[in-house]
Amino acid sequence: MAQTARFWHRLDDGRVQCDVCPRGCRLHEGQRGFCFVRAREGDELVLTTYGRSSGFCVDPIEKKPLNHFLPGTPVLSFGTAGCNLGCKFCQNWDISKSREWDTLADAASPQALADAARRLECRSVAFTYNDPVIFLEYAVDVADACRAVGVKAVAVTAGYVSPGAREGLFAHMDAANVDLKAFTESFYAKTCAGHLRPVLDTLEYVVHETDVWVEITTLLIPGLNDSDAEIVAETHWIAERLGPDVPLHFTAFHPDWKLRDRPPTPAETLTRAREIALANGLHHVYTGNVHDPSGQSTYCHACGALLVERDWYELGAWNLDNGRCCACGEPCPGVFESEPGTWGARRLPVRMAA
Protein backbone atom coordinates (compact mmCIF):
# COMPACT_ATOMS: atom_id res chain seq x y z
CA MET A 1 0.00 0.00 0.00
CA ALA A 2 1.09 3.60 -0.49
CA GLN A 3 1.90 5.88 2.41
CA THR A 4 2.84 9.54 2.43
CA ALA A 5 6.61 9.83 2.36
CA ARG A 6 8.92 11.91 4.50
CA PHE A 7 11.76 14.08 3.16
CA TRP A 8 10.36 15.83 0.10
CA HIS A 9 9.25 19.31 -0.90
CA ARG A 10 7.26 21.09 -3.58
CA LEU A 11 9.03 23.09 -6.29
CA ASP A 12 7.94 26.38 -7.81
CA ASP A 13 7.47 24.75 -11.22
CA GLY A 14 4.81 22.38 -9.85
CA ARG A 15 6.95 19.29 -9.45
CA VAL A 16 7.76 17.62 -6.13
CA GLN A 17 11.33 16.73 -5.20
CA CYS A 18 12.28 13.65 -3.21
CA ASP A 19 14.96 14.50 -0.64
CA VAL A 20 15.68 11.04 0.72
CA CYS A 21 18.82 10.48 -1.37
CA PRO A 22 21.33 12.58 -3.33
CA ARG A 23 19.47 12.04 -6.61
CA GLY A 24 16.79 14.54 -5.66
CA CYS A 25 14.33 13.14 -8.20
CA ARG A 26 11.87 15.81 -9.40
CA LEU A 27 8.52 14.37 -10.32
CA HIS A 28 5.39 15.32 -12.19
CA GLU A 29 2.06 13.64 -11.41
CA GLY A 30 2.26 9.86 -11.91
CA GLN A 31 6.06 9.71 -12.17
CA ARG A 32 8.32 7.51 -10.07
CA GLY A 33 11.82 8.20 -8.87
CA PHE A 34 14.95 6.34 -9.97
CA CYS A 35 14.29 3.84 -7.18
CA PHE A 36 10.84 3.12 -8.69
CA VAL A 37 9.11 2.87 -5.29
CA ARG A 38 8.90 6.54 -4.32
CA ALA A 39 6.30 8.20 -6.52
CA ARG A 40 4.15 11.28 -6.92
CA GLU A 41 0.47 10.71 -6.36
CA GLY A 42 -1.69 13.80 -6.33
CA ASP A 43 0.17 16.64 -4.70
CA GLU A 44 2.46 14.56 -2.53
CA LEU A 45 5.25 11.99 -2.56
CA VAL A 46 4.36 8.48 -1.44
CA LEU A 47 6.17 5.24 -0.65
CA THR A 48 4.35 2.68 -2.80
CA THR A 49 5.77 -0.41 -1.06
CA TYR A 50 4.94 0.35 2.57
CA GLY A 51 4.10 -2.89 4.40
CA ARG A 52 5.05 -5.15 1.48
CA SER A 53 8.10 -7.36 1.14
CA SER A 54 9.92 -9.51 -1.39
CA GLY A 55 10.33 -12.13 1.34
CA PHE A 56 11.26 -12.82 4.95
CA CYS A 57 13.98 -15.14 6.21
CA VAL A 58 15.78 -15.89 9.47
CA ASP A 59 19.55 -15.73 8.87
CA PRO A 60 22.71 -15.80 11.00
CA ILE A 61 23.71 -12.23 11.85
CA GLU A 62 27.15 -12.97 10.36
CA LYS A 63 25.52 -13.13 6.92
CA LYS A 64 24.74 -9.37 6.92
CA PRO A 65 27.80 -9.39 7.46
CA LEU A 66 28.17 -8.33 11.09
CA ASN A 67 30.87 -10.13 13.07
CA HIS A 68 30.94 -7.87 16.13
CA PHE A 69 27.21 -7.54 16.78
CA LEU A 70 25.62 -10.33 18.86
CA PRO A 71 27.62 -13.15 17.23
CA GLY A 72 25.80 -16.41 16.58
CA THR A 73 22.31 -14.93 16.92
CA PRO A 74 19.42 -15.16 14.43
CA VAL A 75 18.18 -12.08 12.56
CA LEU A 76 14.84 -11.73 10.77
CA SER A 77 15.78 -10.36 7.34
CA PHE A 78 13.62 -8.77 4.68
CA GLY A 79 13.60 -6.30 1.82
CA THR A 80 11.12 -4.72 -0.54
CA ALA A 81 11.72 -3.79 -4.21
CA GLY A 82 13.72 -1.16 -6.02
CA CYS A 83 17.03 0.60 -5.33
CA ASN A 84 18.48 4.10 -5.58
CA LEU A 85 21.75 2.91 -7.15
CA GLY A 86 22.25 1.16 -10.46
CA CYS A 87 25.10 -1.26 -9.74
CA LYS A 88 25.90 -3.38 -12.78
CA PHE A 89 27.07 -6.21 -10.51
CA CYS A 90 24.00 -6.32 -8.25
CA GLN A 91 23.62 -9.80 -6.74
CA ASN A 92 20.01 -9.16 -5.68
CA TRP A 93 19.00 -7.64 -9.03
CA ASP A 94 15.76 -9.62 -9.17
CA ILE A 95 14.65 -7.63 -6.10
CA SER A 96 16.48 -4.32 -6.42
CA LYS A 97 15.67 -3.89 -10.12
CA SER A 98 12.18 -5.33 -9.96
CA ARG A 99 9.40 -3.48 -11.74
CA GLU A 100 6.88 -6.21 -11.09
CA TRP A 101 4.62 -5.91 -8.07
CA ASP A 102 4.29 -9.68 -7.75
CA THR A 103 7.87 -9.54 -6.41
CA LEU A 104 6.24 -8.16 -3.27
CA ALA A 105 4.54 -11.42 -2.46
CA ASP A 106 4.37 -11.06 1.30
CA ALA A 107 3.06 -8.34 3.55
CA ALA A 108 3.37 -7.41 7.20
CA SER A 109 2.63 -4.46 9.42
CA PRO A 110 5.42 -3.20 11.69
CA GLN A 111 3.73 -4.75 14.72
CA ALA A 112 3.29 -8.08 12.94
CA LEU A 113 7.00 -8.10 12.15
CA ALA A 114 7.92 -7.30 15.73
CA ASP A 115 5.67 -10.10 16.96
CA ALA A 116 7.17 -12.53 14.44
CA ALA A 117 10.73 -11.62 15.41
CA ARG A 118 9.97 -12.32 19.07
CA ARG A 119 8.14 -15.54 18.27
CA LEU A 120 11.06 -16.75 16.15
CA GLU A 121 13.48 -15.74 18.97
CA CYS A 122 15.40 -13.35 16.71
CA ARG A 123 17.61 -10.87 18.50
CA SER A 124 17.37 -8.39 15.65
CA VAL A 125 15.59 -7.52 12.41
CA ALA A 126 17.60 -6.56 9.30
CA PHE A 127 16.54 -4.35 6.42
CA THR A 128 18.45 -5.93 3.58
CA TYR A 129 18.29 -7.47 0.05
CA ASN A 130 17.60 -3.96 -1.23
CA ASP A 131 18.36 -0.66 0.50
CA PRO A 132 16.29 0.57 3.48
CA VAL A 133 16.99 4.16 2.40
CA ILE A 134 14.28 3.89 -0.25
CA PHE A 135 11.72 2.35 2.12
CA LEU A 136 12.79 4.55 5.02
CA GLU A 137 9.29 5.14 6.41
CA TYR A 138 8.54 1.42 6.61
CA ALA A 139 12.00 0.60 7.99
CA VAL A 140 11.71 3.21 10.72
CA ASP A 141 8.23 2.05 11.80
CA VAL A 142 9.38 -1.59 11.87
CA ALA A 143 12.51 -0.66 13.82
CA ASP A 144 10.48 1.23 16.41
CA ALA A 145 7.99 -1.63 16.82
CA CYS A 146 10.83 -4.14 17.19
CA ARG A 147 12.88 -2.09 19.61
CA ALA A 148 9.79 -1.64 21.78
CA VAL A 149 9.78 -5.41 22.38
CA GLY A 150 13.54 -5.78 22.81
CA VAL A 151 14.46 -6.68 19.21
CA LYS A 152 17.30 -4.63 17.73
CA ALA A 153 17.29 -3.04 14.25
CA VAL A 154 19.98 -3.48 11.60
CA ALA A 155 20.39 -1.51 8.37
CA VAL A 156 22.26 -3.16 5.49
CA THR A 157 22.78 -0.18 3.22
CA ALA A 158 24.91 1.39 0.52
CA GLY A 159 24.80 4.62 2.52
CA TYR A 160 23.56 6.66 -0.45
CA VAL A 161 21.32 8.96 1.55
CA SER A 162 20.84 12.71 2.03
CA PRO A 163 21.77 14.40 5.34
CA GLY A 164 18.25 14.91 6.72
CA ALA A 165 17.09 11.43 5.80
CA ARG A 166 20.39 10.03 7.10
CA GLU A 167 19.59 11.37 10.56
CA GLY A 168 16.00 10.20 10.29
CA LEU A 169 17.00 6.63 9.43
CA PHE A 170 19.95 5.95 11.71
CA ALA A 171 18.27 7.43 14.79
CA HIS A 172 16.20 4.23 14.79
CA MET A 173 18.99 1.70 14.13
CA ASP A 174 21.24 -0.27 16.46
CA ALA A 175 23.73 -1.58 13.89
CA ALA A 176 24.58 -1.10 10.23
CA ASN A 177 26.70 -2.68 7.57
CA VAL A 178 27.55 -0.03 4.99
CA ASP A 179 28.53 -1.19 1.52
CA LEU A 180 31.51 0.89 0.41
CA LYS A 181 31.51 -0.31 -3.17
CA ALA A 182 34.86 1.15 -4.19
CA PHE A 183 37.10 4.07 -3.37
CA THR A 184 37.03 6.01 -6.65
CA GLU A 185 34.46 8.42 -8.01
CA SER A 186 34.86 6.86 -11.47
CA PHE A 187 33.73 3.45 -10.21
CA TYR A 188 30.64 4.90 -8.56
CA ALA A 189 29.79 6.97 -11.65
CA LYS A 190 30.38 4.28 -14.29
CA THR A 191 29.41 1.11 -12.43
CA CYS A 192 26.84 2.25 -9.84
CA ALA A 193 25.27 5.38 -11.38
CA GLY A 194 26.07 7.26 -8.18
CA HIS A 195 28.79 9.18 -6.35
CA LEU A 196 31.36 8.29 -3.70
CA ARG A 197 31.25 11.42 -1.51
CA PRO A 198 27.74 10.91 -0.05
CA VAL A 199 28.72 7.39 1.08
CA LEU A 200 31.84 8.66 2.84
CA ASP A 201 29.75 11.37 4.48
CA THR A 202 27.30 8.74 5.70
CA LEU A 203 30.08 6.64 7.18
CA GLU A 204 31.60 9.59 9.04
CA TYR A 205 28.19 10.66 10.32
CA VAL A 206 27.12 7.24 11.57
CA VAL A 207 30.47 6.40 13.18
CA HIS A 208 31.02 9.77 14.88
CA GLU A 209 27.54 11.19 15.44
CA THR A 210 25.46 8.15 16.46
CA ASP A 211 25.62 5.12 18.74
CA VAL A 212 25.01 2.74 15.84
CA TRP A 213 27.49 -0.14 15.62
CA VAL A 214 29.05 0.02 12.12
CA GLU A 215 30.86 -2.47 9.92
CA ILE A 216 31.88 -1.95 6.28
CA THR A 217 31.81 -4.29 3.27
CA THR A 218 33.72 -3.89 0.00
CA LEU A 219 33.04 -6.39 -2.79
CA LEU A 220 36.28 -6.75 -4.73
CA ILE A 221 35.75 -7.04 -8.50
CA PRO A 222 38.75 -8.16 -10.58
CA GLY A 223 40.16 -5.31 -12.62
CA LEU A 224 37.70 -2.70 -11.35
CA ASN A 225 38.34 -1.95 -7.66
CA ASP A 226 40.88 -4.52 -6.46
CA SER A 227 44.19 -2.77 -7.10
CA ASP A 228 46.67 -2.46 -4.27
CA ALA A 229 46.61 1.34 -4.65
CA GLU A 230 42.84 1.55 -4.20
CA ILE A 231 42.84 -0.83 -1.23
CA VAL A 232 45.64 1.20 0.37
CA ALA A 233 43.68 4.43 -0.16
CA GLU A 234 40.45 2.99 1.22
CA THR A 235 41.98 1.44 4.30
CA HIS A 236 44.07 4.54 5.08
CA TRP A 237 40.89 6.62 4.91
CA ILE A 238 38.99 4.23 7.20
CA ALA A 239 41.81 4.19 9.75
CA GLU A 240 42.25 7.96 9.72
CA ARG A 241 38.63 9.17 9.39
CA LEU A 242 36.66 6.41 11.11
CA GLY A 243 39.22 4.77 13.40
CA PRO A 244 40.94 1.38 13.48
CA ASP A 245 38.15 -0.42 15.35
CA VAL A 246 35.56 -0.32 12.52
CA PRO A 247 35.53 -3.85 11.07
CA LEU A 248 36.03 -4.18 7.31
CA HIS A 249 34.84 -7.13 5.19
CA PHE A 250 36.39 -7.85 1.78
CA THR A 251 34.04 -10.14 -0.11
CA ALA A 252 34.31 -12.10 -3.34
CA PHE A 253 32.47 -11.09 -6.51
CA HIS A 254 30.70 -13.59 -8.75
CA PRO A 255 29.49 -12.63 -12.25
CA ASP A 256 25.90 -11.41 -12.18
CA TRP A 257 23.33 -8.98 -13.61
CA LYS A 258 25.11 -6.76 -16.18
CA LEU A 259 28.67 -7.60 -15.19
CA ARG A 260 29.16 -11.14 -16.44
CA ASP A 261 32.38 -10.42 -18.31
CA ARG A 262 34.49 -10.42 -15.15
CA PRO A 263 35.84 -13.57 -13.48
CA PRO A 264 35.07 -14.45 -9.86
CA THR A 265 37.38 -12.91 -7.30
CA PRO A 266 40.31 -15.20 -6.46
CA ALA A 267 40.64 -16.03 -2.78
CA GLU A 268 44.21 -14.75 -2.82
CA THR A 269 42.92 -11.28 -3.76
CA LEU A 270 40.88 -11.17 -0.56
CA THR A 271 43.82 -12.39 1.49
CA ARG A 272 46.07 -9.73 -0.03
CA ALA A 273 43.51 -7.01 0.65
CA ARG A 274 43.15 -8.17 4.24
CA GLU A 275 46.93 -8.06 4.75
CA ILE A 276 47.09 -4.52 3.34
CA ALA A 277 44.27 -3.36 5.62
CA LEU A 278 45.88 -4.85 8.71
CA ALA A 279 49.23 -3.31 7.76
CA ASN A 280 47.48 0.06 7.45
CA GLY A 281 46.32 -0.14 11.04
CA LEU A 282 42.82 -1.64 10.90
CA HIS A 283 42.25 -4.02 13.78
CA HIS A 284 39.52 -6.30 12.43
CA VAL A 285 39.49 -7.28 8.75
CA TYR A 286 37.57 -10.20 7.28
CA THR A 287 37.17 -12.13 4.04
CA GLY A 288 33.78 -13.23 2.76
CA ASN A 289 32.06 -15.40 0.12
CA VAL A 290 35.01 -17.83 0.29
CA HIS A 291 35.93 -20.62 2.68
CA ASP A 292 38.57 -19.02 4.89
CA PRO A 293 38.23 -19.81 8.63
CA SER A 294 41.36 -17.80 9.44
CA GLY A 295 40.17 -14.74 7.54
CA GLN A 296 36.69 -14.94 9.04
CA SER A 297 37.63 -15.39 12.69
CA THR A 298 38.11 -12.57 15.19
CA TYR A 299 41.45 -11.99 16.92
CA CYS A 300 42.51 -9.70 19.74
CA HIS A 301 44.25 -6.68 18.22
CA ALA A 302 46.42 -6.33 21.33
CA CYS A 303 47.81 -9.83 21.82
CA GLY A 304 46.69 -11.74 18.71
CA ALA A 305 44.69 -14.38 20.61
CA LEU A 306 41.75 -16.06 18.88
CA LEU A 307 38.54 -14.52 20.23
CA VAL A 308 35.75 -15.89 18.02
CA GLU A 309 36.36 -18.80 15.68
CA ARG A 310 34.23 -18.93 12.50
CA ASP A 311 33.86 -21.46 9.72
CA TRP A 312 31.45 -19.85 7.28
CA TYR A 313 28.57 -18.97 9.64
CA GLU A 314 29.30 -21.59 12.29
CA LEU A 315 31.00 -20.40 15.47
CA GLY A 316 33.67 -22.47 17.20
CA ALA A 317 35.94 -21.30 20.01
CA TRP A 318 34.67 -18.36 22.08
CA ASN A 319 37.36 -16.61 24.11
CA LEU A 320 35.56 -13.44 25.21
CA ASP A 321 34.65 -12.57 28.78
CA ASN A 322 32.03 -9.81 28.71
CA GLY A 323 33.55 -8.48 25.51
CA ARG A 324 37.15 -8.73 26.67
CA CYS A 325 39.97 -10.97 25.51
CA CYS A 326 40.31 -13.91 27.89
CA ALA A 327 44.08 -13.89 27.36
CA CYS A 328 44.99 -10.24 28.03
CA GLY A 329 41.77 -8.49 29.06
CA GLU A 330 41.73 -6.05 26.12
CA PRO A 331 38.19 -5.00 25.11
CA CYS A 332 37.04 -6.14 21.68
CA PRO A 333 34.99 -3.39 19.99
CA GLY A 334 31.41 -4.38 19.26
CA VAL A 335 28.19 -5.50 20.91
CA PHE A 336 28.77 -8.80 22.72
CA GLU A 337 26.94 -10.79 25.33
CA SER A 338 28.35 -13.20 27.89
CA GLU A 339 27.69 -16.20 25.63
CA PRO A 340 27.50 -16.51 21.84
CA GLY A 341 24.29 -17.40 20.06
CA THR A 342 23.79 -20.91 18.75
CA TRP A 343 21.83 -20.27 15.55
CA GLY A 344 24.64 -21.48 13.28
CA ALA A 345 24.36 -21.41 9.49
CA ARG A 346 20.64 -22.17 9.26
CA ARG A 347 18.43 -20.25 6.83
CA LEU A 348 14.73 -20.32 7.65
CA PRO A 349 12.30 -18.81 5.09
CA VAL A 350 9.24 -17.28 6.76
CA ARG A 351 5.77 -16.72 5.34
CA MET A 352 4.23 -13.91 7.30
CA ALA A 353 0.74 -14.84 6.14
CA ALA A 354 1.17 -18.16 7.91
ABEGO torsion letter per residue (X at the ends): XBBBBBGBBBBAAGBBBBAABAAGBBBBBGBBBAAGABBBBEABBBBAABGBBAEBBBBBAAAOBBAABGBGBBBBBBBBBEBABBBAABAAAAAAABABAAABABBBBAAAAAAAAAAAGBABBBBBGBBAAAAAAAAAAAAAAAAAAGBBBBBBBAGBBBAAAAAAAAAABABBBBBBABABAAAAAAAAGBBAAAAAAAAAAAAAABABBBBBBBBBBBGAAABAAAAAAAAAAAAAAAEAABBBBBBBBBBBEABAABBBBBAAAAAAAAAAAAAAGBABBBBBGBBBAAAABBBBAAAGBBABBBBEABBBBBABBGGBBAAAGBBBBEBBBABBBAAEABBBBBBAAX
